[in-house]
């Protein structure tokens, strides 16, 4: 039997020599073809500068082409550039030569290059040992996040696909190439044998597209500017024409004083969160009012309020220095001698106190301060100065109450309403269980108060009174409203209050585990490779009766999800929590349409009811730094995949056109990007496609959906979505930098952009 296999391979090798010769001949032609002016112009533009006259270190070359060390050394050897490895440098001209070869080579030649990468001894045959040795080194250099056992599993899967079972089996080029051609996904991996995409090729946003997509924000901004100009004109007319005032600095001070009153009223209105929640329920209101931006608008108005306050104080100071009117400067600034103001001449003294309070509040509200360890409490305490500032402003200016009485009445009513957090029926409750998801994430399952109602995507302020009774922090509810018994919150450990909470419950789990022999519940086996702690398998779940107070709920833009036809949910890291509730709610809705036969137990769906739903399609995009951070969310994604698979199978059996209602796009950014042109990712992409083909699971998450390594190529992704759907609403939660890029693309493709508040 073995001899017949050897004869067959020998025969195949003889018959395919022309194919191998043709590939080698084409590769030699590319190697020997001289560079022309067109090559220099093309690749100089691609690499953003004339690199032909520069020299690069070999490490810079690897970084430029996204290569690992082993892969890069073997590639240079194949392209007759081994001397560069010895010299530890490579010229820009040789880089252009390599780029031209990779960009012009057909797939046959690219397959030969990949074959030669594996064929380390260059005998035109690759063995099991050669493949194993290459991938053992490559996966470590590639920073593949799993252990040695998993790496060996991938290597065995690769060998199984290429029918290399026995230790003495080997593979020639024709066999290697024909197996690649058998599966389109594997053959597509050869496309990675190319030059990297230049991110600077992305088109800049045009002003017209931005103006159309942000017309209501622009309108509100113009109304604010016109209101400010109107106040300035009113004060000038009042002082100069009616009161015959000629003191320039006094006029400036009075203008700023009126702007302080105007902006103070706006600051209050913009933080009426319960009223914002009510506005969001009405499509006509949320369409014309930029409610999603109310927290950002509060910050901007606060900045203008602070500037006006400083200018107001400075203008009065200069005016007192120039026009003392028989009083000393000290008397004007720090005493009641001049009897200014409508309450015992306290205007100068209250003004000085107000300026000090305002400076403290501004410092405490800075993002760099509030996100520092143990500094969030400074933000909370400094913002409580709002109440003495309000009282002092009433004393300071006799007209201030006219501007503030309406907004303050609404604000006080809202604060009184929020006292429900101390009622057991509304907000005073306790935990049911705690799950330590991984090194950085912890989730709480909370007993839902009987009269606590919320919508998908709402967030709450929470407090653990037994741990820190005076700190309240905002977190999005990751559970859905259909779950009547419990609420769920996920918290990411950072260098502040969240670390204290994480460590408290981690110690609580350790205590229970040691003293009560609690069985660890593990629903995923994601290995922790943190060098500071021993390897453990997360998650750990245990019961807890810890008291927790809930304030809210407060609404967010995610509540619009089910009013749209096509939505794109984009989350970065722990920012995905608002959309966990959306997905869970969507699954509840589909399960409500299930009909289970009592006789055969077959599951069918009410397809007509599903077709009447306004929300037709969801594209779910999750960008995460580390694969272990996917673990806490994997079970929900797995349930969704199974639910959708069942739905599609019933659609096929009933001759209904199949239509996927959700697509997952998972991005793992710790590894190098594997989009088109990342040649260093070709071996990884090949083995991951083989693993997915054989096991029908992703190599990293074990889901049916393939995980994409590297950052999303947003322009390509948005162009694809634009080609498939006319009306698209994009929802984003994450960092400002990523949000700005997504907003620009939404403007370019005329998608509606919504973002969650970034606390």
C-alpha positions in Angstrom: 0.0 0.0 0.0 2.8 2.4 0.9 4.7 1.6 -2.2 1.7 2.3 -4.4 1.2 5.7 -2.7 4.9 6.5 -3.4 4.5 5.5 -7.0 1.5 7.7 -7.4 3.3 10.6 -5.8 6.3 10.0 -8.1 4.0 9.9 -11.1 2.2 13.1 -10.1 5.5 14.8 -9.5 6.8 13.9 -12.9 3.6 15.0 -14.6 3.6 18.3 -12.8 7.2 19.3 -13.4 6.1 21.6 -16.2 3.8 23.4 -13.8 6.6 23.8 -11.2 9.0 24.9 -13.9 6.5 27.5 -15.2 6.1 29.0 -11.7 9.9 29.1 -11.1 10.5 30.5 -14.6 8.0 33.3 -13.9 9.5 34.0 -10.5 13.0 34.2 -12.0 11.7 36.7 -14.6 10.4 38.9 -11.9 13.6 38.7 -10.0 15.8 39.6 -13.0 13.6 42.2 -14.5 15.2 45.7 -14.0 13.3 48.5 -12.3 12.0 51.2 -14.5 10.9 54.8 -13.8 7.2 53.7 -13.6 8.2 51.4 -10.7 9.9 54.2 -8.8 6.9 56.5 -9.3 4.3 53.9 -8.3 6.0 52.7 -5.1 7.4 56.0 -4.1 3.8 57.2 -4.0 2.7 54.1 -2.1 5.4 54.4 0.6 4.7 58.2 1.0 8.1 59.4 -0.1 11.2 58.6 -2.2 12.7 55.6 -0.4 14.9 54.5 -3.3 18.0 56.5 -2.0 17.5 55.5 1.7 18.8 52.5 3.7 16.6 50.7 6.2 17.5 48.3 9.0 16.2 44.8 8.6 13.8 45.4 11.5 12.4 48.4 9.7 11.9 46.3 6.6 10.0 43.7 8.6 7.8 46.4 10.2 7.1 48.0 6.8 5.9 44.7 5.3 4.3 43.4 8.6 6.6 40.4 8.7 7.7 38.2 11.6 11.4 37.5 11.9 11.4 33.9 10.6 9.0 34.6 7.8 11.0 37.7 6.7 14.3 35.9 6.7 12.9 33.0 4.6 11.2 35.5 2.2 14.5 37.4 1.7 16.3 34.1 1.0 13.7 33.2 -1.7 14.0 36.6 -3.4 17.8 36.4 -3.5 18.3 39.0 -0.8 20.0 36.8 1.9 23.0 39.2 2.0 20.6 41.9 3.5 20.1 39.6 6.6 23.9 39.3 7.1 24.3 43.1 6.6 21.3 43.8 8.8 20.2 46.5 6.4 18.4 46.8 3.1 18.3 49.5 0.5 15.2 51.4 -0.6 15.8 50.2 -4.1 15.6 46.6 -3.0 12.4 47.3 -1.1 10.9 48.7 -4.2 12.0 45.6 -6.1 10.4 43.3 -3.5 7.2 45.4 -3.6 7.0 45.1 -7.4 7.5 41.3 -7.3 4.8 40.8 -4.7 2.3 43.2 -6.4 2.8 41.7 -9.9 3.2 38.0 -9.1 0.2 35.8 -10.2 -1.3 33.4 -7.7 0.8 30.5 -9.1 4.0 32.4 -8.2 2.6 33.4 -4.8 1.8 29.8 -4.1 5.4 28.9 -5.0 6.8 31.6 -2.6 4.6 30.2 0.2 5.7 26.7 -0.7 9.3 27.7 -0.5 8.7 29.4 2.9 7.7 25.9 4.2 10.5 24.1 2.2 13.4 25.2 4.4 15.9 22.7 3.0 15.0 23.7 -0.6 14.6 20.1 -1.9 11.2 20.9 -3.6 9.4 18.7 -1.0 7.9 19.8 2.3 7.7 17.4 5.2 5.7 17.2 8.4 8.8 18.2 10.4 9.4 21.3 8.3 5.8 22.5 8.6 5.8 21.8 12.4 9.1 23.6 12.9 7.9 26.6 10.9 4.6 27.1 12.6 6.0 26.5 16.1 8.3 29.5 15.6 5.9 31.6 13.5 2.9 31.4 15.8 5.0 32.4 18.8 6.5 35.4 16.9 3.0 36.2 15.6 1.9 36.4 19.2 -0.8 33.8 18.8 -2.6 34.1 22.1 -3.0 30.5 23.0 -0.9 27.8 24.6 1.4 25.2 23.1 -1.3 22.5 23.1 -3.6 24.7 21.0 -0.7 25.5 18.6 -0.1 21.8 18.1 -3.8 21.4 17.4 -3.6 24.0 14.6 -0.5 22.3 13.2 -2.3 18.9 13.2 -5.3 20.5 11.5 -3.0 21.9 8.8 -1.4 18.6 8.2 -4.8 16.8 8.1 -6.0 19.2 5.4 -2.9 18.6 3.3 -3.3 14.8 3.8 -0.1 14.4 5.6 -0.8 11.7 8.1 2.3 9.5 8.4 5.6 10.8 9.7 7.3 10.0 6.4 4.7 11.8 4.2 5.8 14.7 2.2 4.2 17.1 -0.3 5.4 18.5 -3.6 4.4 21.8 -5.1 1.7 20.4 -7.4 0.0 18.6 -4.6 0.3 21.7 -2.4 -1.1 24.0 -5.1 -4.0 21.7 -6.1 -5.2 21.4 -2.5 -5.2 25.2 -2.2 -7.3 25.4 -5.4 -9.8 22.9 -4.0 -11.0 25.4 -1.4 -11.7 29.0 -2.4 -11.0 30.3 1.1 -7.5 28.8 1.1 -6.8 30.0 -2.4 -7.8 33.5 -1.3 -5.1 33.4 1.4 -2.6 33.9 -1.5 -4.0 37.4 -2.0 -2.2 38.4 1.2 1.1 37.9 -0.5 1.1 41.5 -1.6 2.3 44.9 -0.4 0.5 46.6 2.5 -2.4 48.9 1.9 -1.5 52.6 2.4 -4.0 54.1 4.9 -3.4 57.6 3.5 -5.3 56.6 0.4 -8.6 57.2 2.2 -10.4 60.2 0.9 -10.9 63.2 3.1 -14.4 64.1 4.2 -16.1 66.8 2.0 -17.8 69.7 3.7 -21.0 69.2 1.8 -21.5 65.6 3.2 -20.8 66.8 6.7 -23.2 69.7 6.4 -26.1 67.5 5.2 -25.7 64.8 7.9 -25.3 67.3 10.7 -27.8 69.9 9.6 -29.8 69.9 12.9 -26.6 70.3 15.0 -25.6 73.2 12.8 -29.0 74.7 13.2 -28.9 74.5 17.0 -25.4 75.9 17.0 -26.5 78.8 14.8 -29.4 79.5 17.1 -27.0 79.5 20.1 -24.7 82.0 18.3 -27.6 84.2 17.3 -28.9 84.2 20.9 -25.4 85.2 22.2 -25.2 88.0 19.6 -28.7 89.2 20.5 -27.8 89.4 24.2 -24.6 91.3 23.4 -26.5 93.8 21.2 -29.2 94.2 23.9 -26.7 95.0 26.6 -24.8 97.5 24.4 -28.0 99.3 23.5 -29.2 99.3 27.2 -25.9 100.7 28.6 -24.7 103.0 25.9 -28.0 104.5 24.6 -30.3 104.3 27.6 -28.0 104.6 30.5 -25.3 106.7 28.8 -22.5 104.5 30.1 -19.1 105.2 28.6 -16.8 102.9 30.7 -15.5 100.3 28.3 -14.5 97.7 30.8 -17.7 98.1 32.7 -19.7 97.4 29.5 -17.5 94.3 28.8 -18.2 93.1 32.4 -22.0 93.6 32.0 -22.0 91.8 28.7 -20.2 88.8 30.2 -22.6 89.0 33.2 -25.6 88.5 31.0 -23.9 85.7 29.1 -23.2 84.0 32.4 -26.9 84.0 33.2 -27.8 82.7 29.7 -25.2 79.9 29.8 -26.0 78.9 33.4 -29.7 78.3 32.4 -28.5 76.2 29.4 -26.1 74.2 31.6 -29.1 73.1 33.8 -31.4 72.3 30.9 -28.7 70.2 29.2 -28.4 67.9 32.3 -32.1 67.3 32.8 -31.6 63.6 32.1 -35.1 62.4 32.9 -36.5 65.0 30.5 -34.1 63.9 27.8 -35.4 60.4 28.4 -38.9 61.6 27.7 -37.9 63.6 24.6 -36.2 60.5 23.1 -39.6 58.7 23.1 -40.9 61.1 20.4 -39.3 60.8 17.0 -40.1 64.3 15.9 -38.3 65.8 19.0 -35.2 63.7 18.8 -35.0 64.3 15.1 -34.7 68.1 15.4 -33.1 68.3 18.8 -29.5 66.8 19.1 -30.4 65.0 22.3 -27.6 62.5 21.8 -25.1 65.3 22.2 -26.5 66.8 25.3 -23.6 65.7 27.5 -21.0 67.1 25.1 -23.0 70.2 24.7 -23.0 70.6 28.5 -19.2 70.5 28.4 -19.0 73.1 25.6 -21.4 75.5 27.3 -19.5 75.0 30.5 -16.3 76.1 28.8 -18.0 79.2 27.5 -19.5 79.8 31.0 -16.1 79.6 32.5 -14.5 82.0 29.9 -17.3 84.5 30.4 -16.8 84.3 34.2 -13.1 84.9 34.0 -13.5 87.8 31.5 -16.3 89.3 33.7 -14.0 89.2 36.8 -11.1 90.6 34.9 -13.1 93.4 33.4 -14.4 94.5 36.8 -10.9 94.3 38.2 -9.5 96.6 35.5 -12.5 98.9 35.8 -12.0 99.3 39.6 -8.3 100.0 39.0 -9.1 102.8 36.5 -12.3 104.2 38.1 -12.2 103.9 41.9 -14.5 106.9 42.4 -13.0 107.8 45.8 -12.5 104.3 47.1 -9.3 102.3 47.2 -8.9 99.3 44.9 -9.0 97.0 48.0 -12.3 98.5 49.2 -13.8 98.0 45.7 -12.7 94.4 45.4 -12.9 93.0 48.9 -15.4 95.0 51.0 -19.0 96.2 51.0 -18.0 99.9 51.1 -19.4 100.8 47.7 -22.7 99.1 48.5 -22.8 97.3 45.2 -25.5 94.7 44.7 -29.0 94.3 45.9 -28.1 92.3 49.1 -26.1 94.5 51.5 -23.4 95.4 48.9 -22.1 91.8 48.8 -21.5 91.8 45.0 -17.6 92.1 45.2 -17.2 89.5 48.0 -19.6 87.0 46.4 -17.9 87.5 43.0 -14.5 86.6 44.5 -15.9 83.5 46.2 -17.7 82.5 43.0 -14.5 82.7 40.9 -12.7 80.5 43.4 -15.5 77.9 43.4 -15.7 78.0 39.6 -11.9 77.4 39.3 -12.2 74.4 41.6 -15.1 73.0 39.6 -13.3 73.4 36.3 -10.2 71.6 37.6 -12.3 68.8 39.0 -14.2 68.3 35.7 -11.1 68.0 33.5 -11.0 64.6 31.8 -7.4 64.1 32.8 -8.3 64.6 36.4 -11.6 62.7 36.7 -10.1 59.5 35.1 -7.1 59.4 37.4 -6.9 56.9 40.2 -8.9 58.2 43.3 -9.7 61.4 41.5 -13.3 60.7 40.4 -14.5 61.7 43.9 -12.9 65.1 43.3 -15.1 65.5 40.3 -18.2 64.5 42.3 -17.4 66.8 45.2 -16.4 69.8 43.0 -19.6 69.5 41.0 -21.6 69.7 44.3 -20.3 73.3 44.4 -23.1 73.9 41.9 -25.5 74.5 44.8 -23.5 77.2 46.6 -22.7 78.7 43.3 -26.4 79.0 42.5 -27.1 80.6 45.9 -24.2 83.0 45.5 -25.3 84.0 42.0 -28.7 84.9 43.3 -27.1 87.1 45.9 -24.6 88.5 43.4 -27.0 89.6 40.7 -30.5 90.8 41.3 -31.7 89.7 37.8 -30.1 86.2 37.9 -33.2 84.5 39.4 -35.3 85.5 36.4 -33.0 83.4 34.1 -32.6 80.5 36.5 -35.9 80.0 38.2 -37.5 77.9 35.4 -34.6 75.6 34.8 -33.9 75.2 38.5 -37.5 74.3 39.2 -37.3 71.5 36.6 -33.9 70.4 38.0 -35.1 70.3 41.6 -38.2 68.3 40.6 -35.9 65.8 38.8 -33.7 65.5 41.9 -36.7 64.9 44.1 -37.9 62.3 41.6 -34.5 60.5 41.7 -34.8 60.0 45.5 -36.7 56.9 44.5 -33.2 55.2 44.4 -33.6 54.8 48.2 -36.9 53.0 47.8 -36.9 49.1 47.7 -39.5 49.1 45.0 -37.5 51.4 42.7 -33.8 51.4 43.3 -32.7 49.9 46.6 -31.9 46.2 45.9 -29.1 43.6 46.2 -27.0 41.4 44.0 -28.0 37.8 43.1 -24.7 36.6 41.8 -21.3 37.9 40.7 -19.2 36.7 37.8 -15.5 37.4 37.5 -15.2 37.3 33.7 -11.5 37.8 33.3 -8.6 39.8 34.7 -10.3 43.1 33.8 -14.0 42.5 33.7 -16.6 41.7 36.3 -20.4 41.4 35.9 -23.2 41.7 38.4 -26.6 40.0 38.2 -28.9 42.3 40.2 -32.3 41.5 41.6 -34.6 43.8 39.6 -36.9 46.0 41.7 -40.6 45.4 41.0 -41.2 48.9 39.6 -37.9 49.5 37.9 -38.7 50.0 34.2 -36.1 50.7 31.5 -35.5 50.6 27.7 -32.8 48.8 25.7 -29.5 50.7 26.1 -30.4 52.7 29.2 -27.7 53.4 31.8 -27.9 53.8 35.6 -25.8 55.3 38.3 -24.9 52.6 40.9 -23.6 52.7 44.4 -22.3 50.0 46.7 -23.2 51.5 50.1 -21.2 48.9 52.1 -18.1 49.6 50.1 -18.2 53.3 49.3 -21.4 55.0 50.3 -20.8 58.4 48.7 -19.7 57.4 45.2 -22.1 56.9 42.3 -20.9 55.8 38.9 -22.7 55.4 35.5 -22.9 52.0 33.8 -25.0 50.7 30.9 -27.4 47.9 31.6 -26.3 44.9 29.5 -29.6 43.1 30.1 -32.8 43.4 28.1 -36.1 44.8 29.4 -37.8 41.5 28.6 -36.0 39.9 31.5 -38.3 40.7 34.4 -36.3 39.2 37.2 -32.8 40.5 37.0 -30.6 43.3 35.7 -27.0 42.9 34.5 -24.1 45.3 34.5 -20.5 44.7 33.3 -17.6 46.7 34.8 -14.1 47.0 33.4 -11.4 47.4 36.0 -9.4 50.6 35.7 -7.3 52.7 38.1 -10.2 54.1 40.1 -13.3 53.0 41.9 -13.8 50.1 39.5 -10.5 48.6 40.7 -11.7 48.8 44.3 -15.0 47.0 43.4 -13.2 44.3 41.4 -10.7 43.6 44.2 -13.5 43.5 46.8 -15.5 40.9 45.0 -12.4 38.9 44.0 -11.4 38.7 47.6 -15.0 37.7 48.4 -14.8 34.9 45.9 -11.5 33.7 47.3 -13.0 33.7 50.9 -16.0 31.7 49.8 -13.9 29.3 47.8 -11.6 28.6 50.7 -14.2 28.4 53.5 -17.3 27.0 51.8 -15.9 24.9 49.1 -17.8 26.7 46.4 -17.8 25.0 43.0 -16.4 27.3 40.3 -18.8 27.6 37.4 -16.8 28.0 34.2 -18.6 28.5 30.9 -15.6 29.2 28.8 -12.0 28.0 28.9 -10.0 31.1 28.0 -6.6 30.8 29.5 -5.1 33.8 31.3 -1.6 34.4 30.2 -1.0 37.3 32.6 2.6 37.0 33.9 1.6 38.5 37.3 -0.8 35.7 38.2 -1.0 31.9 37.8 -2.9 30.5 34.9 -6.7 30.3 35.6 -9.8 29.5 33.7 -12.5 32.2 33.7 -15.3 32.9 34.4 -15.8 32.4 38.1 -19.4 32.7 39.3 -20.6 32.9 42.9 -23.6 34.0 44.9 -23.6 37.3 46.6 -26.2 39.3 48.6 -24.3 42.6 48.5 -26.5 45.7 48.7 -26.6 48.0 45.7 -28.5 51.2 45.0 -29.6 52.1 41.5 -30.3 55.7 40.3 -32.1 56.0 37.0 -32.6 54.7 34.4 -31.2 57.3 32.0 -31.8 56.9 28.2 -29.2 56.8 25.4 -29.4 56.7 21.6 -29.4 52.9 21.6 -33.1 53.1 22.5 -33.7 54.0 18.8 -32.4 50.7 17.5 -35.7 49.0 17.0 -37.1 52.1 15.1 -34.6 51.6 12.3 -34.5 49.3 9.3 -30.8 48.5 9.2 -28.4 49.2 12.1 -24.7 48.9 12.6 -23.7 48.4 16.2 -20.0 49.2 16.8 -18.4 48.8 20.2 -14.8 48.9 21.4 -13.9 46.6 24.3 -16.2 46.9 27.3 -18.1 49.6 25.3 -20.1 46.8 23.8 -22.3 46.4 26.9 -25.2 48.7 25.5 -25.5 46.3 22.6 -25.5 43.2 24.7 -29.0 44.2 25.8 -30.0 44.9 22.2 -28.9 41.5 21.0 -30.6 39.8 24.0 -33.8 41.7 23.4 -33.7 40.8 19.7 -33.3 37.1 20.6 -36.3 37.3 22.9 -38.4 38.8 20.1 -37.4 36.0 17.7 -38.1 33.3 20.3 -41.6 34.8 20.8 -42.3 34.0 17.2 -41.3 30.3 17.7 -43.9 27.6 17.3 -43.0 24.2 18.6 -44.9 21.2 17.3 -46.2 19.1 20.2 -46.0 15.9 18.2 -42.7 16.0 16.3 -41.1 18.8 18.5 -40.0 20.7 15.3 -39.5 24.4 15.7 -41.1 26.8 13.2 -41.3 30.6 13.1 -44.1 33.0 12.3 -42.3 34.4 9.3 -45.1 36.9 8.5 -44.8 38.5 11.9 -41.0 38.6 11.5 -41.3 40.2 8.1 -43.6 43.0 9.6 -40.8 44.0 12.0 -39.3 47.4 11.2 -35.7 46.3 12.1 -34.7 44.0 9.2 -30.9 43.6 9.7 -28.2 44.1 12.3 -24.5 44.3 11.7 -22.7 43.8 14.9 -19.0 45.0 15.0 -16.9 44.4 18.1 -13.3 45.7 18.2 -11.3 44.2 21.1 -7.6 44.3 22.1 -7.3 40.8 23.5 -9.1 37.5 22.6 -9.6 36.7 26.3 -11.8 39.8 26.5 -14.3 38.1 24.2 -14.9 35.4 26.8 -17.7 37.1 28.8 -19.7 37.7 25.7 -19.2 34.4 23.8 -22.2 32.6 25.3 -24.6 35.2 24.0 -23.0 35.2 20.6 -23.1 31.4 20.5 -26.8 31.5 21.4 -27.4 33.9 18.6 -25.6 31.9 16.0 -27.6 28.8 17.0 -30.9 30.7 17.0 -30.2 32.2 13.5 -29.1 28.8 12.2 -32.4 27.3 13.4 -34.3 30.2 11.8 -32.6 29.8 8.5 -33.1 26.0 8.4 -36.9 26.5 9.0 -36.9 29.1 6.2 -35.3 26.5 3.8 -37.8 23.8 4.7 -40.7 26.2 4.1 -39.3 27.5 0.8 -39.0 31.0 2.2 -36.2 33.2 0.9 -33.4 33.0 3.5 -32.5 36.3 5.1 -29.9 36.7 7.8 -31.1 39.1 10.5 -27.7 39.6 12.1 -24.0 39.4 11.0 -21.1 39.4 13.4 -17.8 41.2 12.7 -15.3 40.5 15.4 -11.9 42.2 15.3 -8.9 41.2 17.4 -6.4 44.0 17.5 -3.5 42.5 19.4 -2.4 40.6 16.3 -1.2 42.2 13.2 -3.8 43.2 10.6 -4.7 40.5 8.0 -6.5 42.5 5.4 -5.4 42.5 1.8 -1.7 43.1 1.4 -0.3 41.9 4.8 2.1 39.3 3.5 3.3 38.4 7.0 -0.2 37.1 7.9 -0.5 34.7 5.0 0.6 31.6 7.0 -1.8 32.5 9.8 -4.6 33.2 7.4 -4.0 29.8 5.7 -4.0 27.8 8.9 -7.0 29.7 10.3 -9.0 29.0 7.2 -8.1 25.3 7.3 -9.2 25.1 11.0 -12.5 26.8 10.1 -13.1 24.5 7.2 -12.5 21.3 9.2 -14.0 22.2 12.6 -16.6 24.8 11.4 -15.4 27.0 14.3 -13.2 30.1 14.5 -9.6 29.5 15.5 -9.7 32.0 18.4 -13.3 32.2 19.7 -14.7 28.8 18.6 -17.7 30.6 17.1 -18.9 30.0 13.6 -18.1 33.6 12.7 -14.5 34.2 11.8 -12.5 36.6 13.9 -10.6 39.1 11.9 -7.2 40.0 13.3 -6.2 43.7 13.2 -8.2 46.9 13.1 -11.2 47.2 10.8 -10.8 48.7 7.4 -13.6 51.2 8.0 -13.7 52.7 4.4 -14.0 49.2 2.8 -16.6 48.0 5.3 -18.7 51.2 5.0 -18.6 51.0 1.2 -19.9 47.4 1.4 -22.7 48.4 3.7 -23.6 51.4 1.5 -23.9 49.0 -1.5 -26.3 46.7 0.3 -28.5 49.2 2.2 -29.9 52.6 1.5 -30.9 53.7 5.0 -28.4 52.8 7.7 -28.1 53.9 11.3 -24.7 53.5 13.0 -24.5 53.3 16.8 -21.0 53.6 18.4 -19.6 53.2 21.9 -15.9 53.7 22.5 -13.0 56.2 22.4 -13.3 59.6 20.9 -10.6 59.0 18.4 -12.3 55.9 16.9 -15.7 57.7 17.1 -14.4 60.7 15.1 -13.2 58.4 12.3 -16.5 56.5 12.2 -18.5 59.8 12.3 -16.5 61.1 9.3 -17.3 58.0 7.3 -21.0 58.2 8.3 -21.0 61.8 6.9 -19.3 60.6 3.7 -21.8 57.7 3.1 -24.8 59.6 4.5 -25.4 57.2 7.4 -27.1 58.4 10.6 -24.5 58.5 13.4 -25.4 57.9 17.1 -23.0 57.6 19.9 -23.3 56.6 23.5 -22.2 59.1 26.3 -18.5 58.7 27.0 -18.2 59.2 30.7 
